[in-house]
Amino acid sequence: MSEPTDVTIPTWMRAIVQDEYGDAEMLRTEQVPVPSPGPGEVLVRVHAAGIDMGVWHLMTGRPLLLRLFGFGLQRPKLRGRGRDLAGTIVALGAGVEGLQAGDVVFGTADAAFADHAVTRADRLLAAPRGVPLSQLAALPTSGSAALHGLRDAGRLQRGQRVLVIGAGGGVGSFAIQLAVAAGAHVTAVCSAAKAGLARSLGAEAVIDYRSETLSQAIARGVERFDLVLEIAGERTIRELRAATVPGGAIVLAGGEGGGSMLGGVAHQLRGVLTAPFVRQRIVMLVSAERPTDLAELAAHLVAGTVVSAVDAELPLERVPDALRRLARGGIAGKLVIRVSDDPVDAE
């Protein structure tokens, strides 16, 4: 691997690791060797890392279905946790083109909760100048899910009425803004504590799910919606259909409910099985962090049409606390792990 002449790469680093599936108590900060990038890979000095519910699922090994997809049947296949990151490239593996040491980047890795992370070069993009790296670190997973849910699965069009259920979380906070930027009229479903955030991001109306069900809102005269993005996974298909116009789209993003085997996927499967027999289009959201989509999302950040709604930034050692907070559901928007306070030119 190559490395810049003005950067000394340490031998050891801090990393959040786990050896058994379980709750946040399974995580610990450990000194581990700094990895070396292989062919097509780069080594990134991590400045900030984002947290999403996917990290929680990989930590707990739940639902059990995910263990069948290469993550480890009995224990985690990879010890490191964390996916979204922003930082500076400090070393290149063989064959990497278009990037160089010193580039400030953002994207995804397989163990982002660490001082350094190795990842494929094609999972990273150059960080746009003027955007704080904490904003970029919060973006890839949740922003991509919101974009795919609205644009691809939902086929969002200008002027449509959009309902975002779970609007106060990471995916929901991005979905509100992306829908508004596309010319839609957004109603948010979230708790009263997060209603202010939802409105500040562009929601025209808010339904407090703790004081009113979706069915009650429709009964009191709320117009039905052209597109419903269900992130929370707690409404029945019948209730979602009652809130959606004939020919409208219901996009099911999973959610955190369901049994130990399938989790929120069970809700998605019920929707897909119902779809051939109803007048709405019911779609299961499948999302991945593609470079072209990350570039589109970053352009929104630069233009100011989207912001990463960061609830708090926490130091690396508090990753377990962050995941406990995430599981309790009280976070407004996103949590970000601040790994390094070193100055970065892109900011």
C-alpha positions, -999 to +999 in steps of 0.1 A: +000+000+000+010+036-005+008+063+021+013+101+022+046+113+033+032+138+058+010+113+077+022+086+101-001+057+103-001+042+138+002+005+145-027+003+169-061+020+171-093+022+191-122+002+178-156-009+190-158-047+188-180-076+199-175-114+200-211-125+208-245-114+197-264-095+223-273-060+235-250-030+239-233-047+269-216-069+243-197-040+228-164-028+241-136-004+231-104-023+223-070-016+210-066-035+177-041-034+149-047-008+122-058-027+091-040-025+058-060-020+026-060-048+000-064-045-037-091-020-046-094-008-010-084+023+010-076+031+046-097+059+060-089+079+092-124+082+105-136+116+115-173+108+122-195+078+119-233+075+117-256+051+135-287+035+122-310+006+132-290-018+109-261-015+134-284-025+162-296-055+142-261-067+135-252-062+171-281-083+184-282-108+156-320-102+153-340-110+135-325-144+131-330-143+094-301-119+089-277-145+102-283-165+071-270-138+049-233-142+058-232-123+091-225-153+112-248-180+125-236-184+161-216-152+166-208-121+145-185-129+115-169-095+118-159-081+152-162-045+142-194-025+142-205+007+123-212+014+086-215+050+077-185+072+079-167+103+068-129+109+071-096+112+053-079+086+031-044+079+045-034+048+025-043+031-008-043-005-018-032-017-052-052-007-082-072+022-067-078+049-092-095+083-088-087+087-052-055+096-034-041+099+001-053+131+017-087+130+000-117+137+023-144+112+017-177+098+029-195+065+024-197+031+040-174+005+056-178-027+075-163-014+108-167+023+110-166+027+147-129+029+149-100+054+145-093+038+110-114+017+087-107-002+055-133-002+028-136-006-010-128+025-029-160+023-048-180+027-015-167+062-011-172+096-026-153+128-023-167+150+004-182+183-010-165+214+004-184+233+030-204+204+044-195+193+079-183+157+080-208+149+108-236+158+083-220+135+057-215+106+081-252+107+090-263+104+054-255+072+035-277+044+050-307+065+061-306+089+033-304+062+007-334+043+023-355+075+022-345+082-015-352+047-026-385+045-007-398+077-023-382+078-058-378+041-067-404+022-047-429+050-043-425+066-078-430+100-062-444+128-084-446+165-079-479+176-062-486+143-045-497+140-009-472+119+010-475+103+045-443+095+063-448+072+092-419+072+116-410+107+104-390+116+135-362+091+130-332+089+106-350+076+075-381+096+082-363+129+087-346+125+053-378+114+037-397+145+047-371+167+031-366+147-001-404+146-006-407+184-001-378+190-024-396+170-051-427+192-048-448+169-026-471+178+003-460+159+034-478+148+065-456+133+092-466+106+118-444+108+149-446+116+186-454+151+198-419+155+210-406+152+175-434+172+158-413+204+159-385+187+141-409+173+114-424+207+108-390+224+106-380+199+079-410+208+058-440+187+070-472+206+065-491+186+091-482+162+119-502+133+133-492+124+169-495+086+169-497+085+207-529+106+208-546+096+175-545+065+153-541+068+115-577+056+111-590+083+135-572+109+115-588+098+083-622+096+100-619+132+112-613+144+076-576+141+068-574+135+030-561+101+019-526+100+005-510+092-029-479+077-013-475+062+022-440+055+034-443+032+065-410+031+083-422+022+118-438-011+108-466-009+133-497-002+112-518-030+097-520-034+060-558-027+063-551+006+081-525+017+056-548+009+027-576+030+043-552+059+043-541+055+007-561+065-025-569+038-050-539+035-073-516+050-046-484+034-033-477+019+001-440+014+007-431-009+036-397-003+050-397-031+076-398-016+110-386-031+143-416-053+152-424-089+143-411-121+157-376-132+164-371-151+131-384-126+105-387-093+124-401-065+103-397-085+072-429-104+082-448-071+079-434-065+044-442-101+033-478-097+044-480-065+023-465-081-008-489-111-005-519-088-002-508-066-031-524-086-060-558-084-044-561-047-036-563-014-054-532+001-040-496-008-051-478-023-021-440-025-023-413-038-001-384-014+003-350-027-006-322-002-002-284-001-008-259+027-007-250+033-044-225+060-053-248+077-077-274+080-050-249+093-025-239+120-050-275+130-054-280+132-016-248+151-011-259+176-037-290+182-016-268+189+014-248+214-006-279+231-020-295+232+015-326+214+004-317+186+028-299+186+061-289+157+083-310+162+114-283+153+140-298+149+175-264+146+192-227+138+186-211+113+210-175+102+214-164+067+202-165+052+237-202+060+240-213+038+210-230+014+235-249+043+250-259+056+216-273+022+206-293+020+238-308+054+230-315+043+195-333+011+207-355+032+231-367+053+202-364+087+216-339+101+191-350+130+169-333+124+136-298+109+137-270+102+162-234+107+151-202+093+166-174+119+167-143+098+163-117+125+158-116+162+164-087+168+140-093+196+116-103+185+081-099+207+050-133+198+035-150+215+064 
